[in-house]
Amino acid sequence: MRRNILLVSIAMVILSACSVGKAVNQPKAKDLSVLDVGTPRDRVLVELGQPVVSEKDANGNQTDFFKFIQGQHGAAKAGKGILYGALAVTTLGLSEIVTNPVEGTAGAGKEMQIKVTYDALNKVEIVDVLKDDRWIQVQKVGEPTAANAPTK
């Protein structure tokens, strides 16, 4: 009997770390403000990585196609990890029945595909979102942020 209780206790401790681990190990969020019009191509490449395809049109203007997983910001990941950990402790691991599948599907990063066209000075001119699987779009693509918004 004691052996069974010990095995169940060990299993609950191991299982309780699943949603916490998934929450804190999500991919890092990309800063989409680099897609604002006028941003140099170098800054876009530093943030989004190398494009999947890169081509030049007849005028010599560069176009890049990016494909990446848009993750979550560090504060969101930490908050979810703390919440899931507290739930697991207070429910003796039973919350994992719900939180583990939820974090595995809804909490995972979402794929984005973006086409960026640059002007003759290699600055962002046009941004086309080809695919955006995010449920909640916290940051819009290609719109100026408050810091970069033109003043009147």
N, C-alpha and C positions, 0 to 999 in steps of 0.2 A: 504494500500500500504506500509506504513512504517513497519507494522507488518511483511509483507512478506519479506521485505529487511532485517529486523532484524533476522528472522528465517533462511534465506539463509546465512547471515553472520555468525551466530552461527554454522550452519551446516558445513560451509567451515572451520572454525577454528577447529572444532572437527575432521573433516576428514583429515585436513592437518597434524595432529599428527600421523596418522596411519603408514605411511612408516617410519617416524622418529623413532617411538616407536619400530617397527619391527627391524629396523637396529641396534639400540643400545641395544636391549634385546636379541640378538643372543647368543647362547652358547659360552663359552670361548674356545679358541683354545687349544688343547692338545699339549704338547711339544713332538713331535715324535722322538726327538733325544734320548729319553730314550730307544728306541728300537735298538740303536747301539749295535753291538756285544761287549760283555764284561760288559755291565751295570748290576749292581746287581738287583735281582728280587724286592727287597724292593722299589727301586726308580721307577721301572715300575708300581708297585701297587699304589704308592703315586700319580703318574701322571694320570694313566688310570683308577684307581679305582679297585674294586674287579672284578675278571674274572667271566664270565658267567658260564664257566666250567673249572675245574682244575683237572688234572689227572697225575698219575705217570706211566712211562713205566716199563718194566721188570728190567731195570738197575737202577731204582730209580730216573731217571731224570724227572723233573717237566715240564709239558706243560700246558699253560694257554690259554684260548680262550676269547678274549675281544670283546665287541660290544659297540660302543659309537658314539655320534654325534660329528664330528669334526667341531668346530665353527670357528670364525674369531678372529684375534688379535684385541686388544683394539683400536689401531690407525685406523685400517680399519673401525671398527664400528663407531667410532667418526667421521671420515671423511665422511662416508656415511650419518650419521645423520645430519651433518652440511650442506652437499650438498642438501639433501632432504628438510631440513627446509628452506634453501635459495630459492630453486625452488618453494616451496609452497607459500612463502611470495611474491615472484616476479610475480607469475602467479595467485595470489589470490586463491590458492588451486586447480587450474585446473591440476597441475602436478600430483596430487594424482591419477588421472585416469590411469596414466602410472606407476608411481613409486610404488604405493601400490601393484599391482599384481606382478611387477618385484621383489620387495623385498620379497614378500611372497613365490616366487618359486625359483628364481635364488639366492637370498641372504640368504636363509635359510641354516643352517648347514647341512652337509651331513654325512650319516651313513658310518661307517667303521667297518669291522670285521677283527680281526688280531689274528693269532695263533703264540704264542711265546714259543719256546722250550729252556730250560735252561740246562747248563752243570752240572756236579757233584758239583760245587761250587755255584750253584744257580745264575749264570750269564748268560745273554742272549747269546744264541749260534746260533739259527735259527729263522728267522722271516718270516712268510708266510702271505701275504695279501690276505684274502679270499674275501673281498668286499671293494671297494673304489669308492664311488659315487661322489667324488669331481670332479668338472669340470676342475679346474686348480690346479695342485698339487704343491703348493708352497714349501712344505717340503717333500722330498722323505722319505719313510719308510725304516729303517734298513741300511741306508747309513751313514757313519760317517759325522758329521758336520765339518766345517772348523777348529773349535777349537780342535776336537778329531781326525782329520786326521793324519795318521802316517807321520812322517817327514823322508826325505831321506838323 
